[in-house]
Amino acid sequence: MTAGEPPAADDVVWGPEPPAPLVRPFLLTAGRIAGGDSLVPPIPIETQVIATDVGLATLDAFAFDQHRDIIMICRQPQSLAEIAAKLRMHLNVIRVLADDLRSDGQLALYVPQNGSARDTSVLRRVIDGLRDIPDSRGRVRER
Amino acid sequence: MVFETSPTPGAGSVNDEAQGTQPPLPVKMVIAGGFGVGKTTTVGAISEIEPLTTEASITSVAAGVDDLSHTPEKMTTTVAMDFGCVTLDPTLKLYLFGTPGQERFGFMWDDLVDGALGGLVIVDTRRLDDCYAAVDYFEHRQIPFAVAVNAFDGKVEHDLNDVRWALDVADHVPLTVFDARERGSVRDALLVVLEHALATAERR
């Protein structure tokens, strides 16, 4: 059940499109969706996700490779967006799966604080951090 | 190693000492503008990773309908979205999301933009009208943003005042010129947005 398994050559009709995964997203999410017109506010895409000890200990027990893949790459903190990109799955599918794994105690989700976008201390930290980034000639910004 | 087994949503990591398992506080900015204007180049110039692409859903609103009585048709579309990130320090990580750009559609990026520190609208002066949708969107959502003219080959074909007039952006919206390929230039354009966002937040 490998998502990236190439189909037989005869199946390739649509050119450069990647092969469809053998397990369809709706099966994995049991038909649930996130975002879009869903009534549940979607989990922010920058939410940080980390595998828990429980998740890592039960790696071999997952019925679906996709669940195991998520736990595996979340040994390091990742955003939902990074998980979706690296596993080549739709962001809204990752939202549902990550929330499932969180309910089961296998992932920890760190949702960004509400209102941090208008928090002057956060803004100042980002400004200071960016100023320290050198340009391609190694120069940082004057403070 | 100790992992949080049931973290409270909203419990950020700002005040916690990083212990390796404590994630950084994620913050994000949105890079918007028309198709082919240099959004992904901008993200790639400053991102510490090669820009990644993910599929996301956005609501598109058919635009360009002259008859105002006509109800715009809304639909959810899956689009490819490029993004990158910069670790500012071990406790703070900045994500840069490029809005998917397509002409003739107004997009509602709420799902991507909610909680963003600000937006950078990239403009190609040869195709000014490509960025109207982005300017309108940020104005409507009251998200601090700046307009940045991408100086392809270091040349800007129009005076900035002409650009401001043509785009009809308010005087308080910063307007700058930058080079999407140059890290220091992208950094400075982002700083223009953030300093505007900080000034706006301080007035509240």
HADDOCK unambig.tbl for C-alpha pairs under 7 A between the chains (distance, minus, plus):
assign (segid A and resid 36 and name CA) (segid B and resid 57 and name CA) 6.33 0.50 0.50
assign (segid A and resid 36 and name CA) (segid B and resid 58 and name CA) 6.76 0.50 0.50
assign (segid A and resid 36 and name CA) (segid B and resid 76 and name CA) 6.59 0.50 0.50
assign (segid A and resid 45 and name CA) (segid B and resid 112 and name CA) 6.89 0.50 0.50
assign (segid A and resid 46 and name CA) (segid B and resid 26 and name CA) 5.98 0.50 0.50
assign (segid A and resid 47 and name CA) (segid B and resid 26 and name CA) 6.85 0.50 0.50
assign (segid A and resid 48 and name CA) (segid B and resid 23 and name CA) 6.46 0.50 0.50
assign (segid A and resid 52 and name CA) (segid B and resid 3 and name CA) 5.54 0.50 0.50
assign (segid A and resid 52 and name CA) (segid B and resid 4 and name CA) 6.99 0.50 0.50
assign (segid A and resid 52 and name CA) (segid B and resid 5 and name CA) 6.39 0.50 0.50
assign (segid A and resid 53 and name CA) (segid B and resid 3 and name CA) 6.54 0.50 0.50
assign (segid A and resid 77 and name CA) (segid B and resid 23 and name CA) 5.75 0.50 0.50
assign (segid A and resid 81 and name CA) (segid B and resid 54 and name CA) 6.74 0.50 0.50
assign (segid A and resid 84 and name CA) (segid B and resid 54 and name CA) 5.96 0.50 0.50
assign (segid A and resid 85 and name CA) (segid B and resid 52 and name CA) 6.07 0.50 0.50
assign (segid A and resid 85 and name CA) (segid B and resid 53 and name CA) 5.49 0.50 0.50
assign (segid A and resid 85 and name CA) (segid B and resid 54 and name CA) 4.47 0.50 0.50
assign (segid A and resid 88 and name CA) (segid B and resid 54 and name CA) 6.90 0.50 0.50
assign (segid A and resid 90 and name CA) (segid B and resid 54 and name CA) 6.77 0.50 0.50
assign (segid A and resid 90 and name CA) (segid B and resid 55 and name CA) 4.93 0.50 0.50
assign (segid A and resid 90 and name CA) (segid B and resid 56 and name CA) 6.15 0.50 0.50
assign (segid A and resid 91 and name CA) (segid B and resid 54 and name CA) 6.80 0.50 0.50
assign (segid A and resid 91 and name CA) (segid B and resid 55 and name CA) 5.91 0.50 0.50
assign (segid A and resid 91 and name CA) (segid B and resid 56 and name CA) 5.35 0.50 0.50
assign (segid A and resid 92 and name CA) (segid B and resid 56 and name CA) 6.88 0.50 0.50
assign (segid A and resid 105 and name CA) (segid B and resid 5 and name CA) 6.02 0.50 0.50
assign (segid A and resid 108 and name CA) (segid B and resid 4 and name CA) 6.30 0.50 0.50
assign (segid A and resid 108 and name CA) (segid B and resid 5 and name CA) 6.14 0.50 0.50
assign (segid A and resid 108 and name CA) (segid B and resid 6 and name CA) 6.54 0.50 0.50
assign (segid A and resid 108 and name CA) (segid B and resid 7 and name CA) 6.36 0.50 0.50
assign (segid A and resid 109 and name CA) (segid B and resid 7 and name CA) 6.78 0.50 0.50
assign (segid A and resid 110 and name CA) (segid B and resid 7 and name CA) 6.80 0.50 0.50
assign (segid A and resid 110 and name CA) (segid B and resid 9 and name CA) 6.06 0.50 0.50
assign (segid A and resid 110 and name CA) (segid B and resid 10 and name CA) 6.93 0.50 0.50
assign (segid A and resid 110 and name CA) (segid B and resid 11 and name CA) 6.81 0.50 0.50
assign (segid A and resid 110 and name CA) (segid B and resid 12 and name CA) 6.53 0.50 0.50
assign (segid A and resid 111 and name CA) (segid B and resid 9 and name CA) 5.12 0.50 0.50
assign (segid A and resid 111 and name CA) (segid B and resid 10 and name CA) 5.27 0.50 0.50
assign (segid A and resid 112 and name CA) (segid B and resid 10 and name CA) 5.71 0.50 0.50
assign (segid A and resid 112 and name CA) (segid B and resid 12 and name CA) 6.05 0.50 0.50
assign (segid A and resid 112 and name CA) (segid B and resid 25 and name CA) 6.55 0.50 0.50
assign (segid A and resid 112 and name CA) (segid B and resid 26 and name CA) 6.23 0.50 0.50
assign (segid A and resid 113 and name CA) (segid B and resid 10 and name CA) 4.51 0.50 0.50
assign (segid A and resid 113 and name CA) (segid B and resid 11 and name CA) 6.64 0.50 0.50
assign (segid A and resid 113 and name CA) (segid B and resid 12 and name CA) 5.89 0.50 0.50
assign (segid A and resid 114 and name CA) (segid B and resid 10 and name CA) 6.63 0.50 0.50
assign (segid A and resid 117 and name CA) (segid B and resid 115 and name CA) 5.66 0.50 0.50
assign (segid A and resid 117 and name CA) (segid B and resid 116 and name CA) 5.92 0.50 0.50
assign (segid A and resid 117 and name CA) (segid B and resid 117 and name CA) 4.53 0.50 0.50
assign (segid A and resid 118 and name CA) (segid B and resid 201 and name CA) 5.59 0.50 0.50
assign (segid A and resid 120 and name CA) (segid B and resid 198 and name CA) 6.00 0.50 0.50
assign (segid A and resid 120 and name CA) (segid B and resid 201 and name CA) 6.40 0.50 0.50
assign (segid A and resid 120 and name CA) (segid B and resid 202 and name CA) 6.90 0.50 0.50
assign (segid A and resid 123 and name CA) (segid B and resid 194 and name CA) 6.79 0.50 0.50
assign (segid A and resid 123 and name CA) (segid B and resid 198 and name CA) 6.15 0.50 0.50
assign (segid A and resid 127 and name CA) (segid B and resid 191 and name CA) 6.37 0.50 0.50
assign (segid A and resid 127 and name CA) (segid B and resid 194 and name CA) 6.59 0.50 0.50
assign (segid A and resid 129 and name CA) (segid B and resid 88 and name CA) 4.95 0.50 0.50
assign (segid A and resid 130 and name CA) (segid B and resid 88 and name CA) 6.65 0.50 0.50
assign (segid A and resid 130 and name CA) (segid B and resid 187 and name CA) 6.58 0.50 0.50
assign (segid A and resid 134 and name CA) (segid B and resid 184 and name CA) 6.57 0.50 0.50
assign (segid A and resid 135 and name CA) (segid B and resid 183 and name CA) 5.17 0.50 0.50
assign (segid A and resid 135 and name CA) (segid B and resid 184 and name CA) 3.84 0.50 0.50
assign (segid A and resid 136 and name CA) (segid B and resid 182 and name CA) 6.91 0.50 0.50
assign (segid A and resid 136 and name CA) (segid B and resid 183 and name CA) 5.94 0.50 0.50
assign (segid A and resid 136 and name CA) (segid B and resid 184 and name CA) 6.48 0.50 0.50
